[in-house]
């Protein structure tokens, strides 16, 4: 499917106005390829018809489906393993040193692999240390369809092969109709909720640990700064933030110090 420069510009404006997502000018071919299945699935002939429908009904599920098609990438378990190794060997013990409870936010959680990976890492730590931890993981995303999948916690064999060891699979997943479901201890630990990061999220509470990876690059520099500053406001003193390793913290975001070891970089709130 071909997308004209005018259609791409119109789509870019619709996405930015409704979600804050900014499409780079060199993404026309990628966008056309990702939207073709959606256009065909809803029985349309042209991308322009899809844009007309979104313009008329910008708040209906079609905008969400369009955004999902453009922004959703393949999700892996324990993506960037150095982050999870650091959690298991250092941060969990440090964060619960003076308090046995732990509050975590997975922002832009997609279909749940990140949030459940955090929960699985916590289980590893508990089993190794023998220390009980009362943890709650809040996982948010714009997409209601992805959140429904995440909340069900059911994944195909192919999806589980993306970064999940056989040991964890055998211990924490159970075969059901449609795939393999993660055990109830993890589904009860993670609370999924719909959230647009452009909106006010101050009511989420205060966090010891925040994961916000592969999310911010979709926004403009000014929006990234605004979102990150508001995330920092929700972090407790001494809390940690993980961005994707390829992302640089905007210079105008204050209150964070960079923490580095041999394999991992994250940020701690002063």
NORVEN-V705532 format. One record per residue. N is the residue number from 1. PSI is psi in whole degrees, -180 to 180 (NA if undefined). D_CENTER is the distance of its C-alpha to the mean C-alpha in whole Angstrom. Layout:
n->{N,N}
psi->{PSI,PSI}
d_center->{D_CENTER,D_CENTER}
This chain:
n->{1,2,3,4,5,6,7,8,9,10,11,12,13,14,15,16,17,18,19,20,21,22,23,24,25,26,27,28,29,30,31,32,33,34,35,36,37,38,39,40,41,42,43,44,45,46,47,48,49,50,51,52,53,54,55,56,57,58,59,60,61,62,63,64,65,66,67,68,69,70,71,72,73,74,75,76,77,78,79,80,81,82,83,84,85,86,87,88,89,90,91,92,93,94,95,96,97,98,99,100,101,102,103,104,105,106,107,108,109,110,111,112,113,114,115,116,117,118,119,120,121,122,123,124,125,126,127,128,129,130,131,132,133,134,135,136,137,138,139,140,141,142,143,144,145,146,147,148,149,150,151,152,153,154,155,156,157,158,159,160,161,162,163,164,165,166,167,168,169,170,171,172,173,174,175,176,177,178,179,180,181,182,183,184,185,186,187,188,189,190,191,192,193,194,195,196,197,198,199,200,201,202,203,204,205,206,207,208,209,210,211,212,213,214,215,216,217,218,219,220,221,222,223,224,225,226,227,228,229,230,231,232,233,234,235,236,237,238,239,240,241,242,243,244,245,246,247,248,249,250,251,252,253,254,255,256,257,258,259,260,261,262,263,264,265,266,267,268,269,270}
psi->{136,141,126,164,-38,-42,-42,-43,-41,-44,-43,-42,-41,-45,-43,-42,-37,-23,-14,-7,132,125,125,150,-24,11,12,-46,-43,-45,-44,-44,-39,-26,-18,-47,-35,-44,-44,-38,-35,9,28,161,-30,153,-34,-32,-40,-43,-37,-42,-40,-41,-37,-40,71,-20,6,-179,-18,-37,-42,-43,-38,-45,-42,-46,-36,-40,-19,126,171,130,136,152,139,41,135,75,-26,-33,-44,-34,-41,-39,-51,-34,-21,-56,-41,-48,-40,-42,-29,14,-43,2,125,0,155,129,129,144,124,102,127,52,-12,-128,15,-9,-40,-50,-44,-30,-40,-44,-41,-39,-40,-40,-41,-45,-44,-44,-38,-40,-24,8,130,139,128,104,144,127,118,126,124,152,160,-31,118,-32,-42,-37,-36,-42,-44,-43,-36,-32,29,129,150,168,-41,-42,-35,-23,-10,74,-2,129,156,-34,-48,-37,-47,-31,-32,-1,146,135,130,176,124,-6,-141,128,135,148,160,-29,-34,-39,-31,-25,-29,130,118,141,144,133,131,122,-12,-24,169,126,22,-22,-5,-27,-163,144,147,-25,132,131,123,78,141,29,-53,-31,-17,-13,163,165,-44,-40,-38,-45,-45,-47,-45,-41,-37,-31,-45,-37,-29,-2,135,156,130,-1,161,146,131,122,169,145,-23,-7,138,138,126,140,-24,5,121,165,5,143,144,132,126,141,-164,-25,-7,144,134,-173,140,138,131,NA}
d_center->{29,30,28,30,30,31,28,25,26,26,23,22,23,22,18,19,21,18,15,16,14,17,18,20,24,24,21,24,24,21,20,23,23,19,21,24,23,22,25,27,26,27,30,30,32,31,28,30,30,26,26,29,27,24,27,29,26,23,21,22,19,21,19,15,16,17,14,12,15,15,11,10,11,12,9,11,12,12,11,13,16,17,15,15,19,19,18,20,23,23,20,20,24,24,22,24,27,28,26,25,23,19,16,13,10,6,5,3,3,5,8,8,9,7,8,11,12,12,14,16,17,18,20,22,22,24,26,27,28,29,28,26,23,22,19,16,12,11,8,7,6,9,10,13,14,10,10,14,13,11,14,16,15,17,17,19,21,20,16,17,19,16,16,18,21,24,25,21,21,25,24,21,21,24,25,25,26,23,22,21,20,18,21,21,21,17,16,18,17,13,13,11,12,11,11,12,11,15,16,17,15,18,19,16,18,18,16,17,14,11,8,6,6,7,7,10,12,12,14,18,19,20,17,15,18,18,14,14,18,17,14,17,19,17,17,20,23,22,19,16,13,11,11,11,14,15,14,17,17,19,23,23,20,23,23,21,23,21,22,22,24,25,22,19,18,16,18,20,21,24}
